[in-house]
Amino acid sequence: MARVTVEDCLENVENRFQLVLVAARRARQLTQGAEPCVGRENDKSTVIALREIAGGFVTNAILDEEPMQAGLEADEDTSDQTQAGGIVPGPASDQGDGVKA
């Protein structure tokens, strides 16, 4: 397992901030089941993402892509629960708190 340095990755990405965004997006994709462009070698998805960036397999163009569909469905399920009463903000109660307005 070769060590990945920030300098290796910066050859393929504009700056460190862009590197963080690209690596996070790619690591999330790998965690959700995307096929890696390099061997896994018992590495975590974050390390694989950095190895892919250093190898030139992943660039900042990944930020322009839409997130994976599975993530979108999870977000829709959460908003449905909120609207259906799963998470409902209640009115402030002034009973028993000892504070008078």
N, C-alpha and C positions, 0 to 999 in steps of 0.2 A: 504494500500500500504506500504509494508516494504521497508525500506531504504537499498539501495545496497551500500556496501563499496568496495573500491579497494582491501582490504584484503580478502573479501569474494571471489572475482574474481580470485585473485592470487593463490588460492588453486587449481584452474583448468587450469591455464595458467602459462607459465614459468616465465615471468617478465612483468613489466609495459609496455614496448614497444610492446611486443607481444599482450598484452591486448588491446592496442589501435588499432592495426591492426585487431585483431579478432573482436572486438566490431564494428569497422567501416564497415568491410565486412558484418557482420550479420545485422547491422542496414540498410545497403544498400539493402540487400536481402529482409528484412521486408518491406521497403519502396516500393520495386518493386512488392510486392504481396505475398511473402513467408508466410506460416502459422507459427505463433509463437508457441513455445513449452510451453509457460506459458500464463496465462490469460492477456488480454490487460489492463484491469483496467484503461482505459483512459490515459495510459502512451504513451509517444512518442517512436518511434522505437529505439532510442538510449538507453533509459531506459530499454525497453524490452530486447534488446540485452544483456545488462549488467546483467539483472535478469536471462537470460538463461545461461550465462557464470557462474554466481555464483551458479546456480542450477546444473551445470554439464551437461546441455543439449547440449552446444556448446563448442568445444575445438579448439585448434590451427590447427586441421586437416582441418578446414574450409578454411584455406589459401591455401591448396593444390588443392582445387576444382576449376573448371573452373567457371568464372563469369556467371551469368544468361544470357540466350540467348537474352533477350530484350535489355540488355546493349550492346551486341555485334552488334546487328542490328542497333542501334542508331549510333554507331561508324562507321559502314560501310556506313550509309547514309551520314554522315558528310564528309567522305573521298570522296564519289561519288560527292558531291556538289563541293568540292574543285577541283576535276579533271574536272568537267563539266563546271567550270567557275563561280561557286557560290562565291568562295573566290579566287581571283587571285591577287598575288602580282604584282604590276605594277613597271615599271622602275622608277628610281629616276628622278624627274623633276628638271631642273635647271632654270625654268622660274619663275620669280617673287619672288624668295626667297632672293634676294639681296646679295647672297654670291657667290663669284667667286672662281673657283678652281684653 
